[in-house]
Amino acid sequence: MKRITLTLSKLFEFLDMKDHPFNDLKNIDDDIFIRNSNNDWSKIRGVIKKADEKIKVIFENGNSYVCGKNHLIETSDGVVFAKDAKNNFNVLQKTFDNIIDKISVGFGEVYDIAIDDPHLYVTPNGYVHHNTSVARALCNDVGCDYLFINGS
């Protein structure tokens, strides 16, 4: 098996998502894996291309990343939407890193991936992200905006 490291944007280029419809889950049959929060490898089951307001999240250590405003970020206070993240939130990384600013960078394409449990994946810069593609796909299939799951 050949191992390469790609940014998520390069992965989506490789998967040829340019002409894929928005909000439509593209199943991935190839064996493509991403590191999960347990430091194991999870198979990427699918990807979704979305249109959203993009936010650049800037961290105290000088790192940053751009994501959709509704991207879920794993913090020491629980999971929050990027748009709701506040300065000094501790974002789960290999340790924790403080957000110092958020900047709107316009409207555009953003992507999400679907992986199996634990539904948390780690990007090469060490940040932990929440996997929301399956919930979005279910919402699209049943024509709803939000999905509430009662675990009882």
N, C-alpha and C positions, 0 to 999 in steps of 0.2 A: 504494500500500500504506500502510495506517495503522500508525503505530508508537506503542505504549504501553509503559510499564514497570509490571510487576506483581511483587509478592512471589510466591514459590512458593505460599504458602497461598492467595493470591487467585487464582492460576492454577488451582489445584485446585477452588476454588469455581466459577470460570468453566466448568471442564470437567465440572461436576456429578458429582463423585466420591462424594457423600454416600451414595448407595444402591448404588454399585458394590461388588461382592464383594471381600473382602480377598484379597491375593496373586494377583490375576488381572490380567494385563496388559491395559490398555485402549489400543487402538491409536488414534492421533491422526491423522485425515485432514486436518485443517485445517493451514494453513501457519502454525505457531507456532514461533518460533525462540528460542534462548537463546545468549548469548555463550559461546564455548568458550575453552579455555586458550590457543589460538593467536590470540585476539582477533578471530576470525571468528565467523560465525553458523552454528549447527547446528540443523537441524530436530528438534523434539521428536517422536520416533516413537511414544512411548507413555508411560503412567504406571501405577504400581502403588500401591495403598493397602495399608499394612501396619499391624499392631498390634505395638507394641514399647515397651519401657521407654524413656522420653525423657530425654535429658541436655542440660542447658544448659552450653555450652562458653563460658567467659569469657576474654577476651583482655586483655593488658596495656594496650592502647590504649583500653579501655572498651567495645569492641564485644562482642557475644555473639550466639549463635544456639542454637536448640533443634533437636535431631536425634535419631534413633533411636540406641540404644546400638551397633548394628552398622553405622551409617553410616560410610562410608570417608572419611577426611580425608587430604588430600595434605599431607605435611610434608617438611621438609628431610631427614628420615631415611627417607623412603619413605611408602607408604600404610599407615595404621593405622586400626583400628576406633576410633570415638569413645570407647568404654568403656576402651580401652587407651591412649589419649592421656595423656601425662604432663605435669605442669607443666613449663614452660620448653621444650616442644616448639615448634619454629618451624613455624607453619602457613603454607602458601603462600597468599599474598594477592597484591596487586599487588607487594608486596615480601614480607617475612615478618613474622609477628606471633606473639608468645609466648603460649601458653596459661598462665593463672595459676590457673584453678580449673575444676572440673566439678561440677555439682550435679544429682542425680537430681530430676526434676520429675514423676515418676509415669508411669503406663502410659497409652498413648493411640495415636491415629492418627498415622502418619507416612507420607510419600510419597516415591517415588523416580521419577526420569524416565529414559527411554531415549533416548539420542542416538547418532549415528554417531561414528566415530573423530574426535577423539582421546579420546572417552569422559570428558573432564573439562570441567565447565561452571563458569561464574563467576556467582555471585549478585550482585545489585546492590551489596552491601556489599563486593565485591571478593574474597571468599573462593572458593577453587577446591575443587570437590567432585568425587568420582569417581562415575561412572554405573554402577550395578549392576543395573538392572532386567532387562536381557536375560539375565544369568546366573541371576537369581532365577526368571524365567519358564521358562527351560530346566529348572531344578531341579524346579519345580512340574510341568512336563509329563512328566518321567520319574520323578517320585516320589522324589527324593533330597534330602538336606539340604545337601550341598556339591557343588560342581562343580569338578573339577580338570581343567585343560586342559594336555596335553602338547604343546608347540609343535614337537617334533622330528618 
